[in-house]
Amino acid sequence: MVEEVYNTLVDAFTDEQNTFFATDEDGNEVECQIMYRFELEETGKKYVVYTVVDEGKNGELYAASFEESEDGGIEELFPIETEEEWKKIEEIVERIQR
């Protein structure tokens, strides 16, 4: 299954937008760089792992589920809801980064 996710990720990442804009905790719009995109069959949700394009937060990874826009971009982010989701996301990211 992880191999399928990886292959989907590679295909999707090369065809999709590499950045999106989000609002941070202070209400500021920040540019985010997409590291990985994938869908988990178990949850039926799409996920994005990203970093904030900002020198002060270099290298820190964030994850969220998302709703896709008509053009394949990220329209809206949603928080990860359960510890189980976090574990699955962490597993996938660890395997991809090897």
Secondary structure as UniProt FT lines:
FT   HELIX           2..15
FT   STRAND          19..23
FT   TURN            25..26
FT   STRAND          29..40
FT   TURN            41..44
FT   STRAND          45..52
FT   HELIX           55..57
FT   TURN            58..59
FT   STRAND          62..68
FT   TURN            70..71
FT   STRAND          74..78
FT   HELIX           83..97
//
